[in-house]
Amino acid sequence: DVKVTQSSRYLVKRTGEKVFLECVQDMDHENMFWYRQDPGLGLRLIYFSYDVKMKEKGDIPEGYSVSREKKERFSLILESASTNQTSMYLCASRGGQGFYEQYFGPGTRLTVT
Amino acid sequence: AQRVTQPEKLLSVFKGAPVELKCNYSYSGSPELFWYVQYSRQRLQLLLRHISRESIKGFTADLNKGETSFHLKKPFAQEEDSAMYYCALSGQGAQKLVFGQGTRLTINP
């Protein structure tokens, strides 16, 4: 079974803080993704990575950065958290060419006060 | 540009009634379409993929290229079908998915 884990289920941070969200997958997947999940807006892609040290911007990358130093780990960084980044953050992974299913983590609910 | 639209944010039906969750897409090439589901307190997971043409948990979805739709259907709803449903599209050779806004389905007893 594919397992995607996220470092925290709930996180509360103050405006201006630097925030790290960690995601780890155990299936040697090439592709990893970070999404925001907001009611009425669905899932929106923030960044994705198709290989170690490789990244591409998704639809809403502003205010975020990512890091992928090892194949199994993909970090989302909020350099200076703002209240409009309060959201549910989902990480996902997927195998390489020919694989289509994305496997999701449990999510991190981030509140920025 | 790729876009997925789910026109209903909320859908409520009675147990045993038919269910149809609507999904329309915009894509100029040949898309791959998916339905993902999130049950209460569970992680998002793949329900079905149009290419496989399978019926999963009694649900089916047919890709209609003429109407650019991929509606999810089940003839007889069950209470355990209550969940959040997302339609998603992947373009040819694309590595990423574009998701719709989601539909929260509630099955009333």
Interface residues (C-beta under 8 A of the other chain):
Chain A: V4 N31 F33 Y35 G40 L41 G42 L43 R44 L45 F48 Y50 G58 L90 A92 R94 Y100 E101 Q102 F104 G105 P106 G107
Chain B: V4 Q6 K9 E32 F34 R43 L44 Q45 L46 R49 Y86 S90 Q95 K96 L97 V98 F99 G100 Q101 G102
